[in-house]
């Protein structure tokens, strides 16, 4: 099984559609992804959201405004 890259170093126009791509597997557990491939801009946004939520307890609902997210970038 080949491993697909979720956050690829590609431009938006070069994104691929992935169907049940294997992201990781270990001890019989397989993580798959279906959808348009994310790029480095998506990774920047994901990392910003994780940073903004890092001080909240796990399982707590978190919400952010677009304005607040853009100010962090």
Predicted model as a PDB file, atoms N, CA, C, CB and O in Angstrom, pLDDT in the B-factor column:
MODEL        1                                                                  
ATOM      1  N   UNK A   1       0.834  -1.192   0.000  1.00 40.00           N  
ATOM      2  CA  UNK A   1       0.000   0.000   0.000  1.00 40.00           C  
ATOM      3  C   UNK A   1       0.872   1.246   0.000  1.00 40.00           C  
ATOM      4  CB  UNK A   1      -0.945   0.003   1.211  1.00 40.00           C  
ATOM      5  O   UNK A   1       1.767   1.385   0.834  1.00 40.00           O  
ATOM      6  N   UNK A   2       0.616   2.128  -0.913  1.00 50.00           N  
ATOM      7  CA  UNK A   2       1.399   3.362  -0.941  1.00 50.00           C  
ATOM      8  C   UNK A   2       0.804   4.374   0.025  1.00 50.00           C  
ATOM      9  CB  UNK A   2       1.454   3.949  -2.371  1.00 50.00           C  
ATOM     10  O   UNK A   2      -0.404   4.383   0.265  1.00 50.00           O  
ATOM     11  N   UNK A   3       1.641   5.205   0.566  1.00 58.00           N  
ATOM     12  CA  UNK A   3       1.198   6.248   1.498  1.00 58.00           C  
ATOM     13  C   UNK A   3       1.000   7.543   0.717  1.00 58.00           C  
ATOM     14  CB  UNK A   3       2.231   6.449   2.664  1.00 58.00           C  
ATOM     15  O   UNK A   3       1.897   7.973  -0.009  1.00 58.00           O  
ATOM     16  N   UNK A   4      -0.162   8.163   0.860  1.00 63.00           N  
ATOM     17  CA  UNK A   4      -0.436   9.444   0.216  1.00 63.00           C  
ATOM     18  C   UNK A   4      -0.045  10.573   1.165  1.00 63.00           C  
ATOM     19  CB  UNK A   4      -1.934   9.556  -0.192  1.00 63.00           C  
ATOM     20  O   UNK A   4      -0.012  10.397   2.383  1.00 63.00           O  
ATOM     21  N   UNK A   5       0.243  11.712   0.596  1.00 74.00           N  
ATOM     22  CA  UNK A   5       0.627  12.878   1.385  1.00 74.00           C  
ATOM     23  C   UNK A   5      -0.587  13.784   1.496  1.00 74.00           C  
ATOM     24  CB  UNK A   5       1.843  13.634   0.746  1.00 74.00           C  
ATOM     25  O   UNK A   5      -1.143  14.219   0.488  1.00 74.00           O  
ATOM     26  N   UNK A   6      -0.995  14.065   2.728  1.00 77.00           N  
ATOM     27  CA  UNK A   6      -2.178  14.894   2.941  1.00 77.00           C  
ATOM     28  C   UNK A   6      -1.883  16.362   2.660  1.00 77.00           C  
ATOM     29  CB  UNK A   6      -2.691  14.728   4.369  1.00 77.00           C  
ATOM     30  O   UNK A   6      -2.672  17.027   1.988  1.00 77.00           O  
ATOM     31  N   UNK A   7      -0.760  16.882   3.161  1.00 83.00           N  
ATOM     32  CA  UNK A   7      -0.366  18.272   2.950  1.00 83.00           C  
ATOM     33  C   UNK A   7       0.817  18.291   1.987  1.00 83.00           C  
ATOM     34  CB  UNK A   7      -0.003  18.976   4.306  1.00 83.00           C  
ATOM     35  O   UNK A   7       1.968  18.297   2.423  1.00 83.00           O  
ATOM     36  N   UNK A   8       0.552  18.300   0.706  1.00 83.00           N  
ATOM     37  CA  UNK A   8       1.613  18.223  -0.306  1.00 83.00           C  
ATOM     38  C   UNK A   8       2.162  19.610  -0.634  1.00 83.00           C  
ATOM     39  CB  UNK A   8       1.087  17.551  -1.585  1.00 83.00           C  
ATOM     40  O   UNK A   8       1.488  20.622  -0.445  1.00 83.00           O  
ATOM     41  N   UNK A   9       3.364  19.633  -1.114  1.00 84.00           N  
ATOM     42  CA  UNK A   9       3.995  20.886  -1.549  1.00 84.00           C  
ATOM     43  C   UNK A   9       3.630  21.138  -3.008  1.00 84.00           C  
ATOM     44  CB  UNK A   9       5.551  20.832  -1.366  1.00 84.00           C  
ATOM     45  O   UNK A   9       4.477  21.065  -3.899  1.00 84.00           O  
ATOM     46  N   UNK A  10       2.353  21.436  -3.231  1.00 82.00           N  
ATOM     47  CA  UNK A  10       1.850  21.693  -4.583  1.00 82.00           C  
ATOM     48  C   UNK A  10       1.057  22.993  -4.577  1.00 82.00           C  
ATOM     49  CB  UNK A  10       0.967  20.510  -5.092  1.00 82.00           C  
ATOM     50  O   UNK A  10       0.571  23.438  -3.537  1.00 82.00           O  
ATOM     51  N   UNK A  11       0.937  23.589  -5.749  1.00 83.00           N  
ATOM     52  CA  UNK A  11       0.096  24.776  -5.889  1.00 83.00           C  
ATOM     53  C   UNK A  11      -1.366  24.335  -5.955  1.00 83.00           C  
ATOM     54  CB  UNK A  11       0.491  25.603  -7.159  1.00 83.00           C  
ATOM     55  O   UNK A  11      -1.663  23.177  -6.247  1.00 83.00           O  
ATOM     56  N   UNK A  12      -2.256  25.256  -5.686  1.00 78.00           N  
ATOM     57  CA  UNK A  12      -3.675  24.931  -5.680  1.00 78.00           C  
ATOM     58  C   UNK A  12      -4.162  24.266  -6.946  1.00 78.00           C  
ATOM     59  CB  UNK A  12      -4.459  26.154  -5.450  1.00 78.00           C  
ATOM     60  O   UNK A  12      -4.990  23.357  -6.895  1.00 78.00           O  
ATOM     61  N   UNK A  13      -3.654  24.712  -8.086  1.00 82.00           N  
ATOM     62  CA  UNK A  13      -4.105  24.151  -9.371  1.00 82.00           C  
ATOM     63  C   UNK A  13      -3.587  22.740  -9.606  1.00 82.00           C  
ATOM     64  CB  UNK A  13      -3.661  25.044 -10.513  1.00 82.00           C  
ATOM     65  O   UNK A  13      -4.099  22.033 -10.473  1.00 82.00           O  
ATOM     66  N   UNK A  14      -2.569  22.314  -8.838  1.00 85.00           N  
ATOM     67  CA  UNK A  14      -1.972  20.992  -9.023  1.00 85.00           C  
ATOM     68  C   UNK A  14      -2.449  19.959  -8.002  1.00 85.00           C  
ATOM     69  CB  UNK A  14      -0.477  21.103  -8.953  1.00 85.00           C  
ATOM     70  O   UNK A  14      -1.916  18.851  -7.935  1.00 85.00           O  
ATOM     71  N   UNK A  15      -3.458  20.328  -7.208  1.00 88.00           N  
ATOM     72  CA  UNK A  15      -3.973  19.388  -6.212  1.00 88.00           C  
ATOM     73  C   UNK A  15      -4.593  18.180  -6.900  1.00 88.00           C  
ATOM     74  CB  UNK A  15      -5.007  20.073  -5.297  1.00 88.00           C  
ATOM     75  O   UNK A  15      -5.174  18.293  -7.979  1.00 88.00           O  
ATOM     76  N   UNK A  16      -4.462  17.032  -6.263  1.00 86.00           N  
ATOM     77  CA  UNK A  16      -5.060  15.810  -6.783  1.00 86.00           C  
ATOM     78  C   UNK A  16      -6.243  15.420  -5.911  1.00 86.00           C  
ATOM     79  CB  UNK A  16      -4.020  14.664  -6.842  1.00 86.00           C  
ATOM     80  O   UNK A  16      -6.299  15.779  -4.734  1.00 86.00           O  
ATOM     81  N   UNK A  17      -7.184  14.690  -6.485  1.00 89.00           N  
ATOM     82  CA  UNK A  17      -8.272  14.127  -5.710  1.00 89.00           C  
ATOM     83  C   UNK A  17      -7.817  12.749  -5.253  1.00 89.00           C  
ATOM     84  CB  UNK A  17      -9.608  14.057  -6.539  1.00 89.00           C  
ATOM     85  O   UNK A  17      -7.393  11.923  -6.061  1.00 89.00           O  
ATOM     86  N   UNK A  18      -7.908  12.516  -3.967  1.00 87.00           N  
ATOM     87  CA  UNK A  18      -7.470  11.242  -3.394  1.00 87.00           C  
ATOM     88  C   UNK A  18      -8.698  10.469  -2.943  1.00 87.00           C  
ATOM     89  CB  UNK A  18      -6.482  11.463  -2.203  1.00 87.00           C  
ATOM     90  O   UNK A  18      -9.567  11.018  -2.266  1.00 87.00           O  
ATOM     91  N   UNK A  19      -8.773   9.212  -3.312  1.00 91.00           N  
ATOM     92  CA  UNK A  19      -9.877   8.360  -2.874  1.00 91.00           C  
ATOM     93  C   UNK A  19      -9.317   7.227  -2.020  1.00 91.00           C  
ATOM     94  CB  UNK A  19     -10.672   7.796  -4.093  1.00 91.00           C  
ATOM     95  O   UNK A  19      -8.584   6.365  -2.506  1.00 91.00           O  
ATOM     96  N   UNK A  20      -9.674   7.246  -0.746  1.00 90.00           N  
ATOM     97  CA  UNK A  20      -9.240   6.249   0.230  1.00 90.00           C  
ATOM     98  C   UNK A  20      -7.720   6.087   0.232  1.00 90.00           C  
ATOM     99  CB  UNK A  20      -9.905   4.907  -0.059  1.00 90.00           C  
ATOM    100  O   UNK A  20      -7.208   4.968   0.284  1.00 90.00           O  
ATOM    101  N   UNK A  21      -7.014   7.200   0.178  1.00 87.00           N  
ATOM    102  CA  UNK A  21      -5.562   7.176   0.250  1.00 87.00           C  
ATOM    103  C   UNK A  21      -5.113   6.854   1.665  1.00 87.00           C  
ATOM    104  CB  UNK A  21      -4.974   8.514  -0.208  1.00 87.00           C  
ATOM    105  O   UNK A  21      -5.658   7.393   2.629  1.00 87.00           O  
ATOM    106  N   UNK A  22      -4.132   5.988   1.796  1.00 89.00           N  
ATOM    107  CA  UNK A  22      -3.631   5.596   3.110  1.00 89.00           C  
ATOM    108  C   UNK A  22      -2.647   6.648   3.600  1.00 89.00           C  
ATOM    109  CB  UNK A  22      -2.962   4.194   3.059  1.00 89.00           C  
ATOM    110  O   UNK A  22      -1.626   6.902   2.960  1.00 89.00           O  
ATOM    111  N   UNK A  23      -2.961   7.259   4.740  1.00 86.00           N  
ATOM    112  CA  UNK A  23      -2.079   8.264   5.331  1.00 86.00           C  
ATOM    113  C   UNK A  23      -1.111   7.629   6.314  1.00 86.00           C  
ATOM    114  CB  UNK A  23      -2.895   9.351   6.028  1.00 86.00           C  
ATOM    115  O   UNK A  23       0.052   8.023   6.393  1.00 86.00           O  
ATOM    116  N   UNK A  24      -1.590   6.647   7.061  1.00 88.00           N  
ATOM    117  CA  UNK A  24      -0.751   5.969   8.050  1.00 88.00           C  
ATOM    118  C   UNK A  24      -1.382   4.627   8.390  1.00 88.00           C  
ATOM    119  CB  UNK A  24      -0.571   6.840   9.334  1.00 88.00           C  
ATOM    120  O   UNK A  24      -2.585   4.430   8.224  1.00 88.00           O  
ATOM    121  N   UNK A  25      -0.559   3.718   8.863  1.00 90.00           N  
ATOM    122  CA  UNK A  25      -1.067   2.433   9.335  1.00 90.00           C  
ATOM    123  C   UNK A  25      -0.098   1.855  10.355  1.00 90.00           C  
ATOM    124  CB  UNK A  25      -1.273   1.448   8.154  1.00 90.00           C  
ATOM    125  O   UNK A  25       1.120   1.991  10.239  1.00 90.00           O  
ATOM    126  N   UNK A  26      -0.681   1.206  11.357  1.00 92.00           N  
ATOM    127  CA  UNK A  26       0.144   0.584  12.386  1.00 92.00           C  
ATOM    128  C   UNK A  26      -0.707  -0.428  13.138  1.00 92.00           C  
ATOM    129  CB  UNK A  26       0.737   1.648  13.360  1.00 92.00           C  
ATOM    130  O   UNK A  26      -1.837  -0.130  13.523  1.00 92.00           O  
ATOM    131  N   UNK A  27      -0.179  -1.597  13.343  1.00 95.00           N  
ATOM    132  CA  UNK A  27      -0.853  -2.648  14.118  1.00 95.00           C  
ATOM    133  C   UNK A  27      -2.289  -2.901  13.658  1.00 95.00           C  
ATOM    134  CB  UNK A  27      -0.854  -2.280  15.587  1.00 95.00           C  
ATOM    135  O   UNK A  27      -3.186  -3.054  14.487  1.00 95.00           O  
ATOM    136  N   UNK A  28      -2.508  -2.946  12.356  1.00 91.00           N  
ATOM    137  CA  UNK A  28      -3.818  -3.252  11.817  1.00 91.00           C  
ATOM    138  C   UNK A  28      -4.782  -2.083  11.766  1.00 91.00           C  
ATOM    139  CB  UNK A  28      -4.417  -4.322  12.604  1.00 91.00           C  
ATOM    140  O   UNK A  28      -5.916  -2.246  11.317  1.00 91.00           O  
ATOM    141  N   UNK A  29      -4.362  -0.908  12.213  1.00 95.00           N  
ATOM    142  CA  UNK A  29      -5.197   0.291  12.152  1.00 95.00           C  
ATOM    143  C   UNK A  29      -4.735   1.110  10.956  1.00 95.00           C  
ATOM    144  CB  UNK A  29      -5.115   1.127  13.484  1.00 95.00           C  
ATOM    145  O   UNK A  29      -3.550   1.416  10.828  1.00 95.00           O  
ATOM    146  N   UNK A  30      -5.666   1.465  10.084  1.00 93.00           N  
ATOM    147  CA  UNK A  30      -5.333   2.200   8.867  1.00 93.00           C  
ATOM    148  C   UNK A  30      -6.090   3.523   8.866  1.00 93.00           C  
ATOM    149  CB  UNK A  30      -5.672   1.366   7.595  1.00 93.00           C  
ATOM    150  O   UNK A  30      -7.304   3.545   9.070  1.00 93.00           O  
ATOM    151  N   UNK A  31      -5.380   4.624   8.637  1.00 91.00           N  
ATOM    152  CA  UNK A  31      -5.993   5.947   8.521  1.00 91.00           C  
ATOM    153  C   UNK A  31      -6.039   6.287   7.032  1.00 91.00           C  
ATOM    154  CB  UNK A  31      -5.190   7.042   9.346  1.00 91.00           C  
ATOM    155  O   UNK A  31      -5.009   6.345   6.360  1.00 91.00           O  
ATOM    156  N   UNK A  32      -7.262   6.510   6.529  1.00 91.00           N  
ATOM    157  CA  UNK A  32      -7.454   6.808   5.108  1.00 91.00           C  
ATOM    158  C   UNK A  32      -8.047   8.199   4.942  1.00 91.00           C  
ATOM    159  CB  UNK A  32      -8.366   5.753   4.443  1.00 91.00           C  
ATOM    160  O   UNK A  32      -8.670   8.737   5.857  1.00 91.00           O  
ATOM    161  N   UNK A  33      -7.845   8.769   3.770  1.00 89.00           N  
ATOM    162  CA  UNK A  33      -8.354  10.102   3.449  1.00 89.00           C  
ATOM    163  C   UNK A  33      -8.973  10.079   2.060  1.00 89.00           C  
ATOM    164  CB  UNK A  33      -7.226  11.167   3.529  1.00 89.00           C  
ATOM    165  O   UNK A  33      -8.402   9.525   1.122  1.00 89.00           O  
ATOM    166  N   UNK A  34     -10.155  10.691   1.939  1.00 93.00           N  
ATOM    167  CA  UNK A  34     -10.795  10.870   0.642  1.00 93.00           C  
ATOM    168  C   UNK A  34     -11.133  12.343   0.491  1.00 93.00           C  
ATOM    169  CB  UNK A  34     -12.074   9.976   0.501  1.00 93.00           C  
ATOM    170  O   UNK A  34     -11.776  12.930   1.361  1.00 93.00           O  
ATOM    171  N   UNK A  35     -10.704  12.936  -0.608  1.00 91.00           N  
ATOM    172  CA  UNK A  35     -11.003  14.334  -0.877  1.00 91.00           C  
ATOM    173  C   UNK A  35      -9.870  14.999  -1.623  1.00 91.00           C  
ATOM    174  CB  UNK A  35     -11.282  15.077   0.412  1.00 91.00           C  
ATOM    175  O   UNK A  35      -8.895  14.355  -2.013  1.00 91.00           O  
ATOM    176  N   UNK A  36     -10.014  16.305  -1.816  1.00 90.00           N  
ATOM    177  CA  UNK A  36      -8.977  17.060  -2.508  1.00 90.00           C  
ATOM    178  C   UNK A  36      -7.749  17.194  -1.601  1.00 90.00           C  
ATOM    179  CB  UNK A  36      -9.504  18.458  -2.932  1.00 90.00           C  
ATOM    180  O   UNK A  36      -7.868  17.492  -0.413  1.00 90.00           O  
ATOM    181  N   UNK A  37      -6.602  16.976  -2.172  1.00 88.00           N  
ATOM    182  CA  UNK A  37      -5.334  17.065  -1.455  1.00 88.00           C  
ATOM    183  C   UNK A  37      -5.136  18.471  -0.890  1.00 88.00           C  
ATOM    184  CB  UNK A  37      -4.163  16.689  -2.381  1.00 88.00           C  
ATOM    185  O   UNK A  37      -5.405  19.464  -1.567  1.00 88.00           O  
ATOM    186  N   UNK A  38      -4.668  18.545   0.343  1.00 90.00           N  
ATOM    187  CA  UNK A  38      -4.360  19.830   0.948  1.00 90.00           C  
ATOM    188  C   UNK A  38      -2.970  20.279   0.525  1.00 90.00           C  
ATOM    189  CB  UNK A  38      -4.460  19.750   2.480  1.00 90.00           C  
ATOM    190  O   UNK A  38      -2.122  19.456   0.181  1.00 90.00           O  
ATOM    191  N   UNK A  39      -2.736  21.604   0.551  1.00 89.00           N  
ATOM    192  CA  UNK A  39      -1.402  22.109   0.217  1.00 89.00           C  
ATOM    193  C   UNK A  39      -0.805  22.831   1.426  1.00 89.00           C  
ATOM    194  CB  UNK A  39      -1.463  23.061  -1.011  1.00 89.00           C  
ATOM    195  O   UNK A  39      -1.365  22.776   2.520  1.00 89.00           O  
ATOM    196  N   UNK A  40       0.308  23.494   1.235  1.00 89.00           N  
ATOM    197  CA  UNK A  40       1.016  24.132   2.337  1.00 89.00           C  
ATOM    198  C   UNK A  40       0.231  25.282   2.958  1.00 89.00           C  
ATOM    199  CB  UNK A  40       2.350  24.634   1.861  1.00 89.00           C  
ATOM    200  O   UNK A  40       0.375  25.549   4.151  1.00 89.00           O  
ATOM    201  N   UNK A  41      -0.597  25.967   2.169  1.00 88.00           N  
ATOM    202  CA  UNK A  41      -1.444  27.024   2.724  1.00 88.00           C  
ATOM    203  C   UNK A  41      -2.448  26.432   3.705  1.00 88.00           C  
ATOM    204  CB  UNK A  41      -2.179  27.786   1.599  1.00 88.00           C  
ATOM    205  O   UNK A  41      -2.692  27.002   4.769  1.00 88.00           O  
ATOM    206  N   UNK A  42      -3.029  25.289   3.349  1.00 89.00           N  
ATOM    207  CA  UNK A  42      -3.952  24.600   4.249  1.00 89.00           C  
ATOM    208  C   UNK A  42      -3.232  24.173   5.530  1.00 89.00           C  
ATOM    209  CB  UNK A  42      -4.575  23.373   3.549  1.00 89.00           C  
ATOM    210  O   UNK A  42      -3.800  24.243   6.620  1.00 89.00           O  
ATOM    211  N   UNK A  43      -1.995  23.736   5.392  1.00 90.00           N  
ATOM    212  CA  UNK A  43      -1.205  23.343   6.566  1.00 90.00           C  
ATOM    213  C   UNK A  43      -0.962  24.535   7.484  1.00 90.00           C  
ATOM    214  CB  UNK A  43       0.137  22.732   6.133  1.00 90.00           C  
ATOM    215  O   UNK A  43      -1.053  24.400   8.704  1.00 90.00           O  
ATOM    216  N   UNK A  44      -0.657  25.692   6.921  1.00 90.00           N  
ATOM    217  CA  UNK A  44      -0.462  26.907   7.723  1.00 90.00           C  
ATOM    218  C   UNK A  44      -1.717  27.226   8.534  1.00 90.00           C  
ATOM    219  CB  UNK A  44      -0.097  28.104   6.813  1.00 90.00           C  
ATOM    220  O   UNK A  44      -1.636  27.561   9.716  1.00 90.00           O  
ATOM    221  N   UNK A  45      -2.861  27.119   7.896  1.00 89.00           N  
ATOM    222  CA  UNK A  45      -4.125  27.408   8.576  1.00 89.00           C  
ATOM    223  C   UNK A  45      -4.387  26.374   9.673  1.00 89.00           C  
ATOM    224  CB  UNK A  45      -5.296  27.427   7.565  1.00 89.00           C  
ATOM    225  O   UNK A  45      -4.777  26.734  10.784  1.00 89.00           O  
ATOM    226  N   UNK A  46      -4.176  25.104   9.369  1.00 89.00           N  
ATOM    227  CA  UNK A  46      -4.369  24.038  10.362  1.00 89.00           C  
ATOM    228  C   UNK A  46      -3.462  24.262  11.574  1.00 89.00           C  
ATOM    229  CB  UNK A  46      -4.085  22.650   9.732  1.00 89.00           C  
ATOM    230  O   UNK A  46      -3.912  24.158  12.715  1.00 89.00           O  
ATOM    231  N   UNK A  47      -2.197  24.567  11.330  1.00 92.00           N  
ATOM    232  CA  UNK A  47      -1.263  24.786  12.439  1.00 92.00           C  
ATOM    233  C   UNK A  47      -1.665  26.008  13.273  1.00 92.00           C  
ATOM    234  CB  UNK A  47       0.168  24.962  11.902  1.00 92.00           C  
ATOM    235  O   UNK A  47      -1.498  26.002  14.492  1.00 92.00           O  
ATOM    236  N   UNK A  48      -2.189  27.049  12.629  1.00 91.00           N  
ATOM    237  CA  UNK A  48      -2.646  28.235  13.356  1.00 91.00           C  
ATOM    238  C   UNK A  48      -3.840  27.889  14.243  1.00 91.00           C  
ATOM    239  CB  UNK A  48      -3.021  29.365  12.371  1.00 91.00           C  
ATOM    240  O   UNK A  48      -3.909  28.329  15.391  1.00 91.00           O  
ATOM    241  N   UNK A  49      -4.773  27.108  13.721  1.00 90.00           N  
ATOM    242  CA  UNK A  49      -5.942  26.706  14.511  1.00 90.00           C  
ATOM    243  C   UNK A  49      -5.522  25.851  15.697  1.00 90.00           C  
ATOM    244  CB  UNK A  49      -6.949  25.939  13.638  1.00 90.00           C  
ATOM    245  O   UNK A  49      -6.016  26.042  16.808  1.00 90.00           O  
ATOM    246  N   UNK A  50      -4.613  24.909  15.468  1.00 91.00           N  
ATOM    247  CA  UNK A  50      -4.127  24.070  16.568  1.00 91.00           C  
ATOM    248  C   UNK A  50      -3.450  24.931  17.621  1.00 91.00           C  
ATOM    249  CB  UNK A  50      -3.151  22.991  16.049  1.00 91.00           C  
ATOM    250  O   UNK A  50      -3.646  24.711  18.816  1.00 91.00           O  
ATOM    251  N   UNK A  51      -2.664  25.899  17.203  1.00 91.00           N  
ATOM    252  CA  UNK A  51      -1.995  26.803  18.145  1.00 91.00           C  
ATOM    253  C   UNK A  51      -3.015  27.614  18.951  1.00 91.00           C  
ATOM    254  CB  UNK A  51      -1.043  27.751  17.391  1.00 91.00           C  
ATOM    255  O   UNK A  51      -2.864  27.789  20.160  1.00 91.00           O  
ATOM    256  N   UNK A  52      -4.053  28.108  18.266  1.00 90.00           N  
ATOM    257  CA  UNK A  52      -5.058  28.915  18.955  1.00 90.00           C  
ATOM    258  C   UNK A  52      -5.865  28.095  19.966  1.00 90.00           C  
ATOM    259  CB  UNK A  52      -5.997  29.549  17.939  1.00 90.00           C  
ATOM    260  O   UNK A  52      -6.383  28.649  20.936  1.00 90.00           O  
ATOM    261  N   UNK A  53      -5.977  26.783  19.749  1.00 91.00           N  
ATOM    262  CA  UNK A  53      -6.779  25.923  20.624  1.00 91.00           C  
ATOM    263  C   UNK A  53      -5.932  25.148  21.630  1.00 91.00           C  
ATOM    264  CB  UNK A  53      -7.583  24.951  19.790  1.00 91.00           C  
ATOM    265  O   UNK A  53      -6.483  24.374  22.412  1.00 91.00           O  
ATOM    266  N   UNK A  54      -4.626  25.329  21.635  1.00 91.00           N  
ATOM    267  CA  UNK A  54      -3.755  24.476  22.448  1.00 91.00           C  
ATOM    268  C   UNK A  54      -3.978  24.584  23.953  1.00 91.00           C  
ATOM    269  CB  UNK A  54      -2.341  24.802  22.151  1.00 91.00           C  
ATOM    270  O   UNK A  54      -3.648  23.652  24.686  1.00 91.00           O  
ATOM    271  N   UNK A  55      -4.522  25.686  24.424  1.00 92.00           N  
ATOM    272  CA  UNK A  55      -4.708  25.844  25.864  1.00 92.00           C  
ATOM    273  C   UNK A  55      -6.097  25.413  26.342  1.00 92.00           C  
ATOM    274  CB  UNK A  55      -4.468  27.280  26.249  1.00 92.00           C  
ATOM    275  O   UNK A  55      -6.421  25.561  27.520  1.00 92.00           O  
ATOM    276  N   UNK A  56      -6.910  24.884  25.437  1.00 92.00           N  
ATOM    277  CA  UNK A  56      -8.249  24.425  25.809  1.00 92.00           C  
ATOM    278  C   UNK A  56      -8.219  22.925  26.081  1.00 92.00           C  
ATOM    279  CB  UNK A  56      -9.279  24.757  24.693  1.00 92.00           C  
ATOM    280  O   UNK A  56      -7.479  22.197  25.419  1.00 92.00           O  
ATOM    281  N   UNK A  57      -9.004  22.451  27.038  1.00 93.00           N  
ATOM    282  CA  UNK A  57      -9.028  21.010  27.332  1.00 93.00           C  
ATOM    283  C   UNK A  57      -9.475  20.194  26.117  1.00 93.00           C  
ATOM    284  CB  UNK A  57      -9.960  20.725  28.522  1.00 93.00           C  
ATOM    285  O   UNK A  57     -10.317  20.637  25.335  1.00 93.00           O  
ATOM    286  N   UNK A  58      -8.912  19.023  25.973  1.00 89.00           N  
ATOM    287  CA  UNK A  58      -9.257  18.124  24.876  1.00 89.00           C  
ATOM    288  C   UNK A  58     -10.752  17.811  24.926  1.00 89.00           C  
ATOM    289  CB  UNK A  58      -8.419  16.817  24.947  1.00 89.00           C  
ATOM    290  O   UNK A  58     -11.285  17.503  25.992  1.00 89.00           O  
ATOM    291  N   UNK A  59     -11.418  17.886  23.800  1.00 90.00           N  
ATOM    292  CA  UNK A  59     -12.844  17.619  23.729  1.00 90.00           C  
ATOM    293  C   UNK A  59     -13.709  18.853  23.889  1.00 90.00           C  
ATOM    294  CB  UNK A  59     -13.212  16.632  24.762  1.00 90.00           C  
ATOM    295  O   UNK A  59     -14.928  18.784  23.729  1.00 90.00           O  
ATOM    296  N   UNK A  60     -13.091  19.981  24.202  1.00 91.00           N  
ATOM    297  CA  UNK A  60     -13.828  21.236  24.358  1.00 91.00           C  
ATOM    298  C   UNK A  60     -14.117  21.827  22.987  1.00 91.00           C  
ATOM    299  CB  UNK A  60     -13.034  22.243  25.230  1.00 91.00           C  
ATOM    300  O   UNK A  60     -13.260  21.802  22.104  1.00 91.00           O  
ATOM    301  N   UNK A  61     -15.321  22.359  22.807  1.00 92.00           N  
ATOM    302  CA  UNK A  61     -15.687  23.015  21.552  1.00 92.00           C  
ATOM    303  C   UNK A  61     -14.905  24.322  21.433  1.00 92.00           C  
ATOM    304  CB  UNK A  61     -17.228  23.278  21.482  1.00 92.00           C  
ATOM    305  O   UNK A  61     -14.860  25.108  22.379  1.00 92.00           O  
ATOM    306  N   UNK A  62     -14.300  24.549  20.290  1.00 90.00           N  
ATOM    307  CA  UNK A  62     -13.543  25.781  20.042  1.00 90.00           C  
ATOM    308  C   UNK A  62     -14.096  26.440  18.787  1.00 90.00           C  
ATOM    309  CB  UNK A  62     -12.007  25.491  19.893  1.00 90.00           C  
ATOM    310  O   UNK A  62     -14.403  25.763  17.806  1.00 90.00           O  
ATOM    311  N   UNK A  63     -14.218  27.746  18.819  1.00 90.00           N  
ATOM    312  CA  UNK A  63     -14.627  28.466  17.614  1.00 90.00           C  
ATOM    313  C   UNK A  63     -13.762  29.708  17.471  1.00 90.00           C  
ATOM    314  CB  UNK A  63     -16.139  28.844  17.665  1.00 90.00           C  
ATOM    315  O   UNK A  63     -13.305  30.294  18.452  1.00 90.00           O  
ATOM    316  N   UNK A  64     -13.555  30.089  16.219  1.00 88.00           N  
ATOM    317  CA  UNK A  64     -12.731  31.246  15.904  1.00 88.00           C  
ATOM    318  C   UNK A  64     -13.410  32.033  14.795  1.00 88.00           C  
ATOM    319  CB  UNK A  64     -11.292  30.821  15.487  1.00 88.00           C  
ATOM    320  O   UNK A  64     -14.092  31.463  13.944  1.00 88.00           O  
ATOM    321  N   UNK A  65     -13.222  33.329  14.813  1.00 91.00           N  
ATOM    322  CA  UNK A  65     -13.721  34.134  13.707  1.00 91.00           C  
ATOM    323  C   UNK A  65     -12.672  34.156  12.609  1.00 91.00           C  
ATOM    324  CB  UNK A  65     -14.071  35.574  14.171  1.00 91.00           C  
ATOM    325  O   UNK A  65     -11.490  33.931  12.870  1.00 91.00           O  
ATOM    326  N   UNK A  66     -13.092  34.421  11.401  1.00 90.00           N  
ATOM    327  CA  UNK A  66     -12.144  34.554  10.287  1.00 90.00           C  
ATOM    328  C   UNK A  66     -11.180  35.699  10.580  1.00 90.00           C  
ATOM    329  CB  UNK A  66     -12.892  34.799   8.939  1.00 90.00           C  
ATOM    330  O   UNK A  66      -9.987  35.606  10.287  1.00 90.00           O  
ATOM    331  N   UNK A  67     -11.699  36.769  11.153  1.00 92.00           N  
ATOM    332  CA  UNK A  67     -10.850  37.930  11.498  1.00 92.00           C  
ATOM    333  C   UNK A  67      -9.756  37.530  12.491  1.00 92.00           C  
ATOM    334  CB  UNK A  67     -11.713  39.077  12.094  1.00 92.00           C  
ATOM    335  O   UNK A  67      -8.593  37.897  12.321  1.00 92.00           O  
ATOM    336  N   UNK A  68     -10.136  36.778  13.527  1.00 88.00           N  
ATOM    337  CA  UNK A  68      -9.161  36.344  14.521  1.00 88.00           C  
ATOM    338  C   UNK A  68      -8.098  35.432  13.926  1.00 88.00           C  
ATOM    339  CB  UNK A  68      -9.861  35.635  15.657  1.00 88.00           C  
ATOM    340  O   UNK A  68      -6.919  35.528  14.269  1.00 88.00           O  
ATOM    341  N   UNK A  69      -8.524  34.554  13.038  1.00 87.00           N  
ATOM    342  CA  UNK A  69      -7.580  33.651  12.382  1.00 87.00           C  
ATOM    343  C   UNK A  69      -6.619  34.416  11.482  1.00 87.00           C  
ATOM    344  CB  UNK A  69      -8.329  32.597  11.568  1.00 87.00           C  
ATOM    345  O   UNK A  69      -5.419  34.140  11.479  1.00 87.00           O  
ATOM    346  N   UNK A  70      -7.135  35.374  10.720  1.00 87.00           N  
ATOM    347  CA  UNK A  70      -6.274  36.167   9.824  1.00 87.00           C  
ATOM    348  C   UNK A  70      -5.278  37.021  10.605  1.00 87.00           C  
ATOM    349  CB  UNK A  70      -7.130  37.067   8.925  1.00 87.00           C  
ATOM    350  O   UNK A  70      -4.158  37.243  10.144  1.00 87.00           O  
ATOM    351  N   UNK A  71      -5.673  37.496  11.770  1.00 88.00           N  
ATOM    352  CA  UNK A  71      -4.750  38.323  12.579  1.00 88.00           C  
ATOM    353  C   UNK A  71      -3.571  37.520  13.097  1.00 88.00           C  
ATOM    354  CB  UNK A  71      -5.492  38.951  13.759  1.00 88.00           C  
ATOM    355  O   UNK A  71      -2.497  38.076  13.327  1.00 88.00           O  
ATOM    356  N   UNK A  72      -3.757  36.211  13.285  1.00 82.00           N  
ATOM    357  CA  UNK A  72      -2.681  35.338  13.773  1.00 82.00           C  
ATOM    358  C   UNK A  72      -1.663  35.028  12.696  1.00 82.00           C  
ATOM    359  CB  UNK A  72      -3.255  34.044  14.310  1.00 82.00           C  
ATOM    360  O   UNK A  72      -0.516  34.708  13.007  1.00 82.00           O  
ATOM    361  N   UNK A  73      -2.051  35.116  11.454  1.00 67.00           N  
ATOM    362  CA  UNK A  73      -1.169  34.696  10.348  1.00 67.00           C  
ATOM    363  C   UNK A  73      -0.075  35.672  10.105  1.00 67.00           C  
ATOM    364  CB  UNK A  73      -1.946  34.510   9.082  1.00 67.00           C  
ATOM    365  O   UNK A  73       0.749  35.466   9.214  1.00 67.00           O  
TER     366      UNK A  73                                                      
ENDMDL                                                                          
END                                                                             
